[in-house]
Amino acid sequence: MKGPLTYIAEMMVPSFGTGGLRSVFKWGSSDKWTRAPIFDKTAINLDLCRQLYRNDGEEVFLGGGFCRPIIDRCVEFVGMPTVSIEDEERDNELNDAIQKVWKPVLQEMYRNAMRDSKTIVRMWQPDLTPLVTEEEREACCISIIDPERATIV
C-alpha cells in the first residue's frame, strides 16, 4: 500500500519532463542565482538600525519591537570565547580576563556588530595609576568605538 506522498511524487515527476524538479527551478530563475546580492555595495543606515533596536523611530515603531529580542538572543547564544593554546597557565589567565574584565565589552561588541554590521574595537593597556590595579593593567582594556566617530586609515 502506497502512502499519499508517494502518489504525489509519481504524479508530479512526469509533468516536469526529463530533467525533473531541479531543471524546472533552473528554467524559471536561471539569471537570478548567478548575480551578486542586491545590497552588496550599499552602506548601512546606522540610525535606522539603532531605531529598530531601540524601537523609538517614528516610521518603524510597529516592527521595531522584534529586533531587540532577536539580536539579544543571538548574542546570548554566541556566548563568550575561550582561549586554548599549548600553555595551560596562559590559557587560564586569558580565560579569567575574558570572564572577569572583558565580558560586558565583548557582549557589547557582538551586539553592535549584529545590529550595525560594523564595530570598531580598540585594545590598549592603561598606565599604572592609583585608579588602575595591576590586574586591570595586565588584562588590558577594550574600548568599543561607534563607526561614525572613527576614521580607519
N, CA, C and O atoms as a GROMACS GRO file, in nm:
protein
  612
    1MET      N    1   0.084  -0.117   0.000
    1MET     CA    2   0.000   0.000   0.000
    1MET      C    3   0.089   0.124   0.000
    1MET      O    4   0.180   0.136   0.081
    2LYS      N    5   0.062   0.215  -0.091
    2LYS     CA    6   0.141   0.336  -0.102
    2LYS      C    7   0.077   0.447  -0.022
    2LYS      O    8  -0.045   0.459  -0.015
    3GLY      N    9   0.164   0.532   0.041
    3GLY     CA   10   0.114   0.646   0.116
    3GLY      C   11   0.083   0.763   0.024
    3GLY      O   12   0.117   0.757  -0.094
    4PRO      N   13   0.020   0.868   0.074
    4PRO     CA   14  -0.020   0.982  -0.010
    4PRO      C   15   0.100   1.056  -0.069
    4PRO      O   16   0.088   1.111  -0.178
    5LEU      N   17   0.213   1.059  -0.001
    5LEU     CA   18   0.330   1.130  -0.055
    5LEU      C   19   0.386   1.058  -0.177
    5LEU      O   20   0.436   1.123  -0.269
    6THR      N   21   0.378   0.927  -0.179
    6THR     CA   22   0.427   0.853  -0.293
    6THR      C   23   0.345   0.884  -0.417
    6THR      O   24   0.401   0.901  -0.525
    7TYR      N   25   0.213   0.893  -0.403
    7TYR     CA   26   0.127   0.924  -0.516
    7TYR      C   27   0.154   1.065  -0.569
    7TYR      O   28   0.155   1.086  -0.691
    8ILE      N   29   0.175   1.160  -0.482
    8ILE     CA   30   0.203   1.297  -0.527
    8ILE      C   31   0.332   1.301  -0.607
    8ILE      O   32   0.339   1.365  -0.712
    9ALA      N   33   0.432   1.232  -0.558
    9ALA     CA   34   0.561   1.231  -0.629
    9ALA      C   35   0.546   1.164  -0.765
    9ALA      O   36   0.605   1.211  -0.863
   10GLU      N   37   0.469   1.057  -0.774
   10GLU     CA   38   0.451   0.989  -0.901
   10GLU      C   39   0.376   1.075  -1.001
   10GLU      O   40   0.403   1.070  -1.120
   11MET      N   41   0.281   1.155  -0.953
   11MET     CA   42   0.203   1.238  -1.044
   11MET      C   43   0.284   1.359  -1.091
   11MET      O   44   0.264   1.403  -1.204
   12MET      N   45   0.372   1.414  -1.010
   12MET     CA   46   0.442   1.536  -1.044
   12MET      C   47   0.563   1.514  -1.133
   12MET      O   48   0.593   1.598  -1.218
   13VAL      N   49   0.632   1.405  -1.116
   13VAL     CA   50   0.757   1.385  -1.188
   13VAL      C   51   0.739   1.379  -1.339
   13VAL      O   52   0.818   1.442  -1.409
   14PRO      N   53   0.641   1.308  -1.397
   14PRO     CA   54   0.629   1.306  -1.543
   14PRO      C   55   0.599   1.443  -1.604
   14PRO      O   56   0.637   1.468  -1.718
   15SER      N   57   0.531   1.533  -1.531
   15SER     CA   58   0.497   1.662  -1.588
   15SER      C   59   0.618   1.756  -1.599
   15SER      O   60   0.610   1.855  -1.671
   16PHE      N   61   0.727   1.727  -1.532
   16PHE     CA   62   0.846   1.811  -1.538
   16PHE      C   63   0.935   1.778  -1.657
   16PHE      O   64   1.028   1.853  -1.686
   17GLY      N   65   0.910   1.674  -1.723
   17GLY     CA   66   0.993   1.636  -1.836
   17GLY      C   67   1.107   1.548  -1.790
   17GLY      O   68   1.098   1.482  -1.686
   18THR      N   69   1.212   1.546  -1.867
   18THR     CA   70   1.321   1.453  -1.840
   18THR      C   71   1.416   1.502  -1.732
   18THR      O   72   1.485   1.420  -1.671
   19GLY      N   73   1.421   1.632  -1.706
   19GLY     CA   74   1.518   1.684  -1.609
   19GLY      C   75   1.474   1.676  -1.465
   19GLY      O   76   1.558   1.682  -1.376
   20GLY      N   77   1.347   1.663  -1.438
   20GLY     CA   78   1.298   1.656  -1.302
   20GLY      C   79   1.279   1.794  -1.240
   20GLY      O   80   1.275   1.895  -1.310
   21LEU      N   81   1.267   1.797  -1.110
   21LEU     CA   82   1.237   1.918  -1.035
   21LEU      C   83   1.347   2.023  -1.046
   21LEU      O   84   1.318   2.142  -1.055
   22ARG      N   85   1.471   1.981  -1.044
   22ARG     CA   86   1.582   2.076  -1.049
   22ARG      C   87   1.582   2.157  -1.179
   22ARG      O   88   1.610   2.276  -1.176
   23SER      N   89   1.550   2.095  -1.291
   23SER     CA   90   1.551   2.168  -1.418
   23SER      C   91   1.440   2.272  -1.423
   23SER      O   92   1.456   2.374  -1.489
   24VAL      N   93   1.329   2.248  -1.355
   24VAL     CA   94   1.220   2.346  -1.354
   24VAL      C   95   1.266   2.471  -1.280
   24VAL      O   96   1.238   2.582  -1.326
   25PHE      N   97   1.334   2.456  -1.168
   25PHE     CA   98   1.382   2.573  -1.095
   25PHE      C   99   1.491   2.646  -1.172
   25PHE      O  100   1.496   2.769  -1.168
   26LYS      N  101   1.577   2.574  -1.242
   26LYS     CA  102   1.678   2.640  -1.325
   26LYS      C  103   1.614   2.716  -1.439
   26LYS      O  104   1.657   2.827  -1.471
   27TRP      N  105   1.514   2.659  -1.500
   27TRP     CA  106   1.448   2.724  -1.613
   27TRP      C  107   1.376   2.851  -1.570
   27TRP      O  108   1.378   2.951  -1.642
   28GLY      N  109   1.312   2.847  -1.453
   28GLY     CA  110   1.235   2.962  -1.408
   28GLY      C  111   1.319   3.076  -1.355
   28GLY      O  112   1.273   3.190  -1.358
   29SER      N  113   1.439   3.051  -1.308
   29SER     CA  114   1.518   3.158  -1.246
   29SER      C  115   1.666   3.141  -1.275
   29SER      O  116   1.748   3.141  -1.183
   30SER      N  117   1.701   3.125  -1.401
   30SER     CA  118   1.840   3.096  -1.435
   30SER      C  119   1.932   3.214  -1.408
   30SER      O  120   2.047   3.192  -1.368
   31ASP      N  121   1.888   3.338  -1.428
   31ASP     CA  122   1.978   3.451  -1.410
   31ASP      C  123   1.977   3.505  -1.268
   31ASP      O  124   2.064   3.584  -1.233
   32LYS      N  125   1.883   3.465  -1.185
   32LYS     CA  126   1.872   3.522  -1.050
   32LYS      C  127   1.974   3.462  -0.954
   32LYS      O  128   2.008   3.527  -0.855
   33TRP      N  129   2.021   3.344  -0.978
   33TRP     CA  130   2.112   3.280  -0.883
   33TRP      C  131   2.257   3.319  -0.907
   33TRP      O  132   2.339   3.302  -0.818
   34THR      N  133   2.291   3.370  -1.022
   34THR     CA  134   2.430   3.398  -1.052
   34THR      C  135   2.470   3.541  -1.021
   34THR      O  136   2.589   3.571  -1.015
   35ARG      N  137   2.375   3.630  -1.001
   35ARG     CA  138   2.408   3.770  -0.973
   35ARG      C  139   2.453   3.787  -0.828
   35ARG      O  140   2.426   3.704  -0.742
   36ALA      N  141   2.523   3.901  -0.804
   36ALA     CA  142   2.563   3.936  -0.668
   36ALA      C  143   2.440   3.982  -0.589
   36ALA      O  144   2.340   4.019  -0.649
   37PRO      N  145   2.446   3.979  -0.457
   37PRO     CA  146   2.334   4.027  -0.377
   37PRO      C  147   2.299   4.173  -0.410
   37PRO      O  148   2.387   4.252  -0.445
   38ILE      N  149   2.173   4.207  -0.399
   38ILE     CA  150   2.127   4.340  -0.436
   38ILE      C  151   2.192   4.448  -0.351
   38ILE      O  152   2.231   4.552  -0.403
   39PHE      N  153   2.204   4.424  -0.222
   39PHE     CA  154   2.257   4.524  -0.130
   39PHE      C  155   2.406   4.505  -0.105
   39PHE      O  156   2.455   4.540   0.003
   40ASP      N  157   2.478   4.451  -0.201
   40ASP     CA  158   2.618   4.416  -0.181
   40ASP      C  159   2.705   4.538  -0.152
   40ASP      O  160   2.789   4.531  -0.063
   41LYS      N  161   2.689   4.646  -0.224
   41LYS     CA  162   2.779   4.761  -0.208
   41LYS      C  163   2.707   4.883  -0.152
   41LYS      O  164   2.747   4.996  -0.180
   42THR      N  165   2.602   4.862  -0.074
   42THR     CA  166   2.531   4.973  -0.014
   42THR      C  167   2.581   4.996   0.128
   42THR      O  168   2.636   4.905   0.190
   43ALA      N  169   2.562   5.115   0.178
   43ALA     CA  170   2.602   5.149   0.314
   43ALA      C  171   2.484   5.123   0.409
   43ALA      O  172   2.368   5.140   0.372
   44ILE      N  173   2.517   5.081   0.530
   44ILE     CA  174   2.415   5.056   0.631
   44ILE      C  175   2.371   5.189   0.690
   44ILE      O  176   2.455   5.274   0.721
   45ASN      N  177   2.243   5.208   0.707
   45ASN     CA  178   2.189   5.326   0.772
   45ASN      C  179   2.193   5.299   0.923
   45ASN      O  180   2.105   5.234   0.977
   46LEU      N  181   2.297   5.351   0.990
   46LEU     CA  182   2.318   5.321   1.131
   46LEU      C  183   2.205   5.374   1.217
   46LEU      O  184   2.165   5.310   1.314
   47ASP      N  185   2.152   5.493   1.182
   47ASP     CA  186   2.043   5.549   1.261
   47ASP      C  187   1.919   5.461   1.255
   47ASP      O  188   1.854   5.439   1.357
   48LEU      N  189   1.886   5.411   1.137
   48LEU     CA  190   1.770   5.324   1.123
   48LEU      C  191   1.789   5.193   1.199
   48LEU      O  192   1.696   5.144   1.263
   49CYS      N  193   1.909   5.136   1.193
   49CYS     CA  194   1.936   5.011   1.265
   49CYS      C  195   1.919   5.031   1.415
   49CYS      O  196   1.862   4.946   1.484
   50ARG      N  197   1.969   5.143   1.466
   50ARG     CA  198   1.956   5.170   1.609
   50ARG      C  199   1.813   5.203   1.647
   50ARG      O  200   1.770   5.168   1.757
   51GLN      N  201   1.738   5.269   1.560
   51GLN     CA  202   1.597   5.295   1.588
   51GLN      C  203   1.518   5.165   1.594
   51GLN      O  204   1.430   5.150   1.679
   52LEU      N  205   1.549   5.072   1.504
   52LEU     CA  206   1.483   4.942   1.508
   52LEU      C  207   1.515   4.869   1.638
   52LEU      O  208   1.427   4.808   1.700
   53TYR      N  209   1.641   4.875   1.679
   53TYR     CA  210   1.683   4.805   1.801
   53TYR      C  211   1.618   4.868   1.924
   53TYR      O  212   1.570   4.796   2.012
   54ARG      N  213   1.615   5.001   1.931
   54ARG     CA  214   1.559   5.070   2.048
   54ARG      C  215   1.408   5.084   2.041
   54ARG      O  216   1.343   5.113   2.141
   55ASN      N  217   1.350   5.064   1.922
   55ASN     CA  218   1.206   5.077   1.898
   55ASN      C  219   1.160   5.219   1.929
   55ASN      O  220   1.057   5.238   1.995
   56ASP      N  221   1.235   5.321   1.881
   56ASP     CA  222   1.197   5.459   1.907
   56ASP      C  223   1.183   5.542   1.780
   56ASP      O  224   1.174   5.665   1.788
   57GLY      N  225   1.182   5.480   1.665
   57GLY     CA  226   1.166   5.554   1.540
   57GLY      C  227   1.020   5.579   1.509
   57GLY      O  228   0.933   5.501   1.547
   58GLU      N  229   0.992   5.689   1.440
   58GLU     CA  230   0.854   5.722   1.405
   58GLU      C  231   0.800   5.629   1.296
   58GLU      O  232   0.682   5.595   1.298
   59GLU      N  233   0.884   5.589   1.202
   59GLU     CA  234   0.840   5.507   1.089
   59GLU      C  235   0.842   5.358   1.119
   59GLU      O  236   0.771   5.282   1.053
   60VAL      N  237   0.920   5.315   1.215
   60VAL     CA  238   0.942   5.172   1.235
   60VAL      C  239   0.895   5.123   1.371
   60VAL      O  240   0.937   5.017   1.416
   61PHE      N  241   0.807   5.198   1.437
   61PHE     CA  242   0.771   5.161   1.573
   61PHE      C  243   0.688   5.034   1.582
   61PHE      O  244   0.685   4.972   1.688
   62LEU      N  245   0.623   4.993   1.476
   62LEU     CA  246   0.542   4.871   1.482
   62LEU      C  247   0.627   4.745   1.475
   62LEU      O  248   0.597   4.648   1.546
   63GLY      N  249   0.731   4.743   1.392
   63GLY     CA  250   0.812   4.623   1.378
   63GLY      C  251   0.938   4.625   1.460
   63GLY      O  252   1.007   4.524   1.470
   64GLY      N  253   0.970   4.739   1.518
   64GLY     CA  254   1.095   4.751   1.591
   64GLY      C  255   1.102   4.669   1.717
   64GLY      O  256   1.212   4.636   1.763
   65GLY      N  257   0.989   4.635   1.776
   65GLY     CA  258   0.990   4.557   1.899
   65GLY      C  259   1.044   4.417   1.882
   65GLY      O  260   1.076   4.351   1.981
   66PHE      N  261   1.055   4.369   1.759
   66PHE     CA  262   1.106   4.236   1.735
   66PHE      C  263   1.258   4.232   1.723
   66PHE      O  264   1.318   4.126   1.740
   67CYS      N  265   1.320   4.345   1.693
   67CYS     CA  266   1.464   4.345   1.665
   67CYS      C  267   1.548   4.323   1.789
   67CYS      O  268   1.642   4.243   1.786
   68ARG      N  269   1.517   4.392   1.898
   68ARG     CA  270   1.598   4.378   2.020
   68ARG      C  271   1.602   4.234   2.070
   68ARG      O  272   1.712   4.184   2.095
   69PRO      N  273   1.489   4.164   2.086
   69PRO     CA  274   1.499   4.027   2.133
   69PRO      C  275   1.576   3.934   2.040
   69PRO      O  276   1.647   3.845   2.086
   70ILE      N  277   1.562   3.955   1.911
   70ILE     CA  278   1.636   3.870   1.816
   70ILE      C  279   1.785   3.889   1.832
   70ILE      O  280   1.860   3.792   1.840
   71ILE      N  281   1.829   4.013   1.836
   71ILE     CA  282   1.972   4.041   1.848
   71ILE      C  283   2.025   3.998   1.984
   71ILE      O  284   2.131   3.937   1.993
   72ASP      N  285   1.951   4.028   2.091
   72ASP     CA  286   1.998   3.991   2.225
   72ASP      C  287   2.007   3.840   2.242
   72ASP      O  288   2.099   3.790   2.308
   73ARG      N  289   1.913   3.766   2.184
   73ARG     CA  290   1.919   3.619   2.195
   73ARG      C  291   2.037   3.563   2.115
   73ARG      O  292   2.100   3.466   2.157
   74CYS      N  293   2.065   3.624   2.003
   74CYS     CA  294   2.182   3.579   1.925
   74CYS      C  295   2.311   3.603   2.001
   74CYS      O  296   2.401   3.519   2.000
   75VAL      N  297   2.322   3.718   2.068
   75VAL     CA  298   2.441   3.748   2.148
   75VAL      C  299   2.454   3.648   2.261
   75VAL      O  300   2.564   3.600   2.289
   76GLU      N  301   2.344   3.615   2.327
   76GLU     CA  302   2.349   3.515   2.434
   76GLU      C  303   2.388   3.378   2.379
   76GLU      O  304   2.461   3.304   2.445
   77PHE      N  305   2.339   3.345   2.260
   77PHE     CA  306   2.369   3.215   2.202
   77PHE      C  307   2.517   3.203   2.165
   77PHE      O  308   2.577   3.097   2.183
   78VAL      N  309   2.576   3.312   2.113
   78VAL     CA  310   2.717   3.309   2.075
   78VAL      C  311   2.804   3.283   2.198
   78VAL      O  312   2.898   3.204   2.191
   79GLY      N  313   2.774   3.349   2.308
   79GLY     CA  314   2.848   3.326   2.432
   79GLY      C  315   2.986   3.388   2.429
   79GLY      O  316   3.020   3.464   2.339
   80MET      N  317   3.065   3.355   2.528
   80MET     CA  318   3.200   3.409   2.540
   80MET      C  319   3.302   3.312   2.483
   80MET      O  320   3.290   3.191   2.500
   81PRO      N  321   3.403   3.366   2.416
   81PRO     CA  322   3.507   3.278   2.361
   81PRO      C  323   3.595   3.222   2.472
   81PRO      O  324   3.606   3.281   2.580
   82THR      N  325   3.657   3.110   2.445
   82THR     CA  326   3.756   3.053   2.537
   82THR      C  327   3.886   3.038   2.461
   82THR      O  328   3.888   3.010   2.341
   83VAL      N  329   3.994   3.056   2.535
   83VAL     CA  330   4.128   3.050   2.475
   83VAL      C  331   4.185   2.911   2.498
   83VAL      O  332   4.172   2.854   2.606
   84SER      N  333   4.248   2.858   2.396
   84SER     CA  334   4.310   2.726   2.407
   84SER      C  335   4.439   2.726   2.327
   84SER      O  336   4.438   2.713   2.204
   85ILE      N  337   4.550   2.739   2.398
   85ILE     CA  338   4.681   2.728   2.336
   85ILE      C  339   4.758   2.622   2.412
   85ILE      O  340   4.703   2.557   2.501
   86GLU      N  341   4.882   2.603   2.380
   86GLU     CA  342   4.958   2.494   2.440
   86GLU      C  343   4.995   2.520   2.586
   86GLU      O  344   5.017   2.426   2.663
   87ASP      N  345   5.003   2.647   2.626
   87ASP     CA  346   5.041   2.682   2.763
   87ASP      C  347   4.915   2.690   2.850
   87ASP      O  348   4.835   2.782   2.834
   88GLU      N  349   4.898   2.594   2.940
   88GLU     CA  350   4.778   2.586   3.021
   88GLU      C  351   4.766   2.702   3.119
   88GLU      O  352   4.656   2.749   3.147
   89GLU      N  353   4.877   2.749   3.172
   89GLU     CA  354   4.875   2.862   3.265
   89GLU      C  355   4.829   2.990   3.194
   89GLU      O  356   4.750   3.067   3.248
   90ARG      N  357   4.878   3.009   3.074
   90ARG     CA  358   4.838   3.126   2.995
   90ARG      C  359   4.690   3.116   2.955
   90ARG      O  360   4.620   3.217   2.950
   91ASP      N  361   4.645   2.995   2.925
   91ASP     CA  362   4.503   2.974   2.896
   91ASP      C  363   4.416   3.022   3.011
   91ASP      O  364   4.318   3.094   2.991
   92ASN      N  365   4.452   2.982   3.132
   92ASN     CA  366   4.374   3.019   3.249
   92ASN      C  367   4.374   3.170   3.271
   92ASN      O  368   4.271   3.228   3.305
   93GLU      N  369   4.489   3.235   3.251
   93GLU     CA  370   4.496   3.380   3.267
   93GLU      C  371   4.406   3.452   3.167
   93GLU      O  372   4.332   3.543   3.204
   94LEU      N  373   4.412   3.411   3.042
   94LEU     CA  374   4.331   3.476   2.939
   94LEU      C  375   4.181   3.448   2.958
   94LEU      O  376   4.099   3.538   2.941
   95ASN      N  377   4.147   3.326   2.993
   95ASN     CA  378   4.006   3.295   3.016
   95ASN      C  379   3.951   3.369   3.137
   95ASN      O  380   3.835   3.411   3.137
   96ASP      N  381   4.033   3.385   3.242
   96ASP     CA  382   3.991   3.465   3.358
   96ASP      C  383   3.971   3.610   3.319
   96ASP      O  384   3.875   3.674   3.362
   97ALA      N  385   4.062   3.664   3.236
   97ALA     CA  386   4.048   3.803   3.192
   97ALA      C  387   3.922   3.820   3.108
   97ALA      O  388   3.853   3.922   3.120
   98ILE      N  389   3.890   3.723   3.026
   98ILE     CA  390   3.768   3.731   2.945
   98ILE      C  391   3.646   3.732   3.035
   98ILE      O  392   3.556   3.813   3.015
   99GLN      N  393   3.640   3.644   3.132
   99GLN     CA  394   3.522   3.632   3.218
   99GLN      C  395   3.509   3.747   3.318
   99GLN      O  396   3.398   3.793   3.345
  100LYS      N  397   3.622   3.795   3.373
  100LYS     CA  398   3.615   3.897   3.478
  100LYS      C  399   3.617   4.039   3.425
  100LYS      O  400   3.546   4.125   3.477
  101VAL      N  401   3.697   4.067   3.323
  101VAL     CA  402   3.720   4.204   3.280
  101VAL      C  403   3.651   4.236   3.148
  101VAL      O  404   3.588   4.342   3.137
  102TRP      N  405   3.660   4.150   3.048
  102TRP     CA  406   3.617   4.183   2.913
  102TRP      C  407   3.475   4.141   2.878
  102TRP      O  408   3.424   4.181   2.774
  103LYS      N  409   3.409   4.062   2.961
  103LYS     CA  410   3.279   4.003   2.926
  103LYS      C  411   3.176   4.108   2.883
  103LYS      O  412   3.116   4.091   2.777
  104PRO      N  413   3.151   4.214   2.961
  104PRO     CA  414   3.048   4.310   2.916
  104PRO      C  415   3.086   4.381   2.787
  104PRO      O  416   2.999   4.411   2.705
  105VAL      N  417   3.214   4.408   2.768
  105VAL     CA  418   3.257   4.478   2.648
  105VAL      C  419   3.247   4.386   2.526
  105VAL      O  420   3.210   4.431   2.418
  106LEU      N  421   3.280   4.258   2.543
  106LEU     CA  422   3.267   4.164   2.432
  106LEU      C  423   3.122   4.144   2.392
  106LEU      O  424   3.090   4.131   2.274
  107GLN      N  425   3.032   4.140   2.491
  107GLN     CA  426   2.889   4.128   2.458
  107GLN      C  427   2.840   4.252   2.385
  107GLN      O  428   2.759   4.242   2.293
  108GLU      N  429   2.889   4.370   2.426
  108GLU     CA  430   2.852   4.492   2.355
  108GLU      C  431   2.907   4.491   2.212
  108GLU      O  432   2.841   4.537   2.119
  109MET      N  433   3.027   4.438   2.196
  109MET     CA  434   3.087   4.427   2.063
  109MET      C  435   3.003   4.336   1.973
  109MET      O  436   2.975   4.371   1.858
  110TYR      N  437   2.962   4.219   2.025
  110TYR     CA  438   2.877   4.129   1.947
  110TYR      C  439   2.746   4.197   1.910
  110TYR      O  440   2.700   4.188   1.795
  111ARG      N  441   2.684   4.265   2.008
  111ARG     CA  442   2.556   4.332   1.983
  111ARG      C  443   2.570   4.439   1.876
  111ARG      O  444   2.487   4.447   1.785
  112ASN      N  445   2.673   4.523   1.887
  112ASN     CA  446   2.693   4.628   1.788
  112ASN      C  447   2.721   4.571   1.650
  112ASN      O  448   2.675   4.626   1.549
  113ALA      N  449   2.796   4.464   1.644
  113ALA     CA  450   2.828   4.402   1.515
  113ALA      C  451   2.702   4.344   1.451
  113ALA      O  452   2.686   4.352   1.329
  114MET      N  453   2.614   4.285   1.530
  114MET     CA  454   2.491   4.229   1.475
  114MET      C  455   2.390   4.338   1.440
  114MET      O  456   2.316   4.327   1.342
  115ARG      N  457   2.387   4.442   1.521
  115ARG     CA  458   2.290   4.549   1.497
  115ARG      C  459   2.332   4.641   1.384
  115ARG      O  460   2.252   4.671   1.296
  116ASP      N  461   2.458   4.687   1.386
  116ASP     CA  462   2.505   4.788   1.291
  116ASP      C  463   2.584   4.729   1.175
  116ASP      O  464   2.610   4.799   1.078
  117SER      N  465   2.622   4.606   1.184
  117SER     CA  466   2.708   4.535   1.089
  117SER      C  467   2.850   4.587   1.090
  117SER      O  468   2.934   4.538   1.015
  118LYS      N  469   2.878   4.685   1.173
  118LYS     CA  470   3.014   4.738   1.187
  118LYS      C  471   3.041   4.764   1.333
  118LYS      O  472   2.952   4.806   1.408
  119THR      N  473   3.163   4.741   1.374
  119THR     CA  474   3.206   4.780   1.508
  119THR      C  475   3.357   4.797   1.506
  119THR      O  476   3.428   4.725   1.436
  120ILE      N  477   3.403   4.892   1.583
  120ILE     CA  478   3.547   4.916   1.592
  120ILE      C  479   3.589   4.890   1.735
  120ILE      O  480   3.532   4.946   1.829
  121VAL      N  481   3.689   4.805   1.753
  121VAL     CA  482   3.736   4.766   1.884
  121VAL      C  483   3.879   4.814   1.901
  121VAL      O  484   3.964   4.792   1.814
  122ARG      N  485   3.904   4.880   2.011
  122ARG     CA  486   4.040   4.927   2.042
  122ARG      C  487   4.085   4.858   2.169
  122ARG      O  488   4.020   4.867   2.273
  123MET      N  489   4.197   4.788   2.160
  123MET     CA  490   4.254   4.721   2.277
  123MET      C  491   4.380   4.796   2.316
  123MET      O  492   4.468   4.819   2.233
  124TRP      N  493   4.390   4.835   2.442
  124TRP     CA  494   4.503   4.914   2.488
  124TRP      C  495   4.533   4.882   2.633
  124TRP      O  496   4.451   4.827   2.706
  125GLN      N  497   4.654   4.917   2.673
  125GLN     CA  498   4.698   4.890   2.808
  125GLN      C  499   4.713   5.024   2.881
  125GLN      O  500   4.791   5.109   2.839
  126PRO      N  501   4.637   5.044   2.989
  126PRO     CA  502   4.643   5.172   3.059
  126PRO      C  503   4.773   5.188   3.137
  126PRO      O  504   4.840   5.090   3.170
  127ASP      N  505   4.805   5.313   3.166
  127ASP     CA  506   4.921   5.341   3.251
  127ASP      C  507   4.887   5.304   3.394
  127ASP      O  508   4.770   5.304   3.434
  128LEU      N  509   4.990   5.271   3.471
  128LEU     CA  510   4.971   5.233   3.610
  128LEU      C  511   4.952   5.360   3.692
  128LEU      O  512   5.046   5.437   3.712
  129THR      N  513   4.832   5.380   3.739
  129THR     CA  514   4.798   5.495   3.823
  129THR      C  515   4.729   5.442   3.948
  129THR      O  516   4.696   5.324   3.954
  130PRO      N  517   4.705   5.528   4.047
  130PRO     CA  518   4.634   5.479   4.166
  130PRO      C  519   4.492   5.430   4.137
  130PRO      O  520   4.436   5.354   4.217
  131LEU      N  521   4.433   5.472   4.026
  131LEU     CA  522   4.298   5.428   3.991
  131LEU      C  523   4.294   5.295   3.917
  131LEU      O  524   4.188   5.234   3.905
  132VAL      N  525   4.409   5.249   3.868
  132VAL     CA  526   4.416   5.126   3.790
  132VAL      C  527   4.497   5.023   3.869
  132VAL      O  528   4.609   5.050   3.913
  133THR      N  529   4.439   4.905   3.888
  133THR     CA  530   4.511   4.800   3.958
  133THR      C  531   4.606   4.729   3.862
  133THR      O  532   4.595   4.742   3.740
  134GLU      N  533   4.697   4.656   3.917
  134GLU     CA  534   4.793   4.581   3.835
  134GLU      C  535   4.722   4.473   3.754
  134GLU      O  536   4.760   4.445   3.640
  135GLU      N  537   4.620   4.412   3.814
  135GLU     CA  538   4.544   4.308   3.742
  135GLU      C  539   4.472   4.367   3.620
  135GLU      O  540   4.472   4.306   3.513
  136GLU      N  541   4.412   4.485   3.636
  136GLU     CA  542   4.346   4.550   3.523
  136GLU      C  543   4.446   4.590   3.416
  136GLU      O  544   4.418   4.580   3.296
  137ARG      N  545   4.562   4.634   3.458
  137ARG     CA  546   4.664   4.674   3.361
  137ARG      C  547   4.714   4.555   3.281
  137ARG      O  548   4.732   4.564   3.160
  138GLU      N  549   4.737   4.443   3.348
  138GLU     CA  550   4.784   4.323   3.278
  138GLU      C  551   4.679   4.268   3.183
  138GLU      O  552   4.712   4.215   3.077
  139ALA      N  553   4.551   4.281   3.220
  139ALA     CA  554   4.444   4.228   3.136
  139ALA      C  555   4.417   4.316   3.015
  139ALA      O  556   4.353   4.270   2.921
  140CYS      N  557   4.464   4.439   3.014
  140CYS     CA  558   4.440   4.536   2.907
  140CYS      C  559   4.295   4.584   2.912
  140CYS      O  560   4.211   4.527   2.982
  141CYS      N  561   4.268   4.687   2.838
  141CYS     CA  562   4.133   4.743   2.830
  141CYS      C  563   4.084   4.733   2.686
  141CYS      O  564   4.163   4.739   2.591
  142ILE      N  565   3.955   4.717   2.672
  142ILE     CA  566   3.892   4.713   2.540
  142ILE      C  567   3.791   4.827   2.535
  142ILE      O  568   3.711   4.844   2.627
  143SER      N  569   3.796   4.904   2.429
  143SER     CA  570   3.700   5.012   2.408
  143SER      C  571   3.625   4.986   2.278
  143SER      O  572   3.684   4.944   2.178
  144ILE      N  573   3.495   5.011   2.281
  144ILE     CA  574   3.412   5.000   2.162
  144ILE      C  575   3.387   5.141   2.111
  144ILE      O  576   3.340   5.227   2.186
  145ILE      N  577   3.417   5.165   1.984
  145ILE     CA  578   3.402   5.296   1.924
  145ILE      C  579   3.296   5.285   1.816
  145ILE      O  580   3.299   5.194   1.734
  146ASP      N  581   3.200   5.380   1.818
  146ASP     CA  582   3.097   5.381   1.715
  146ASP      C  583   3.160   5.407   1.578
  146ASP      O  584   3.252   5.488   1.569
  147PRO      N  585   3.115   5.341   1.473
  147PRO     CA  586   3.179   5.354   1.341
  147PRO      C  587   3.172   5.496   1.285
  147PRO      O  588   3.260   5.535   1.209
  148GLU      N  589   3.070   5.573   1.320
  148GLU     CA  590   3.061   5.709   1.266
  148GLU      C  591   3.155   5.806   1.338
  148GLU      O  592   3.175   5.918   1.291
  149ARG      N  593   3.211   5.765   1.451
  149ARG     CA  594   3.304   5.850   1.523
  149ARG      C  595   3.450   5.820   1.491
  149ARG      O  596   3.540   5.882   1.548
  150ALA      N  597   3.475   5.728   1.402
  150ALA     CA  598   3.613   5.687   1.373
  150ALA      C  599   3.638   5.688   1.224
  150ALA      O  600   3.548   5.668   1.143
  151THR      N  601   3.764   5.712   1.190
  151THR     CA  602   3.808   5.701   1.051
  151THR      C  603   3.921   5.600   1.047
  151THR      O  604   4.022   5.617   1.116
  152ILE      N  605   3.905   5.498   0.970
  152ILE     CA  606   4.007   5.394   0.960
  152ILE      C  607   4.105   5.433   0.852
  152ILE      O  608   4.065   5.462   0.739
  153VAL      N  609   4.232   5.434   0.887
  153VAL     CA  610   4.338   5.473   0.793
  153VAL      C  611   4.416   5.349   0.754
  153VAL      O  612   4.510   5.358   0.676
   0.00000   0.00000   0.00000
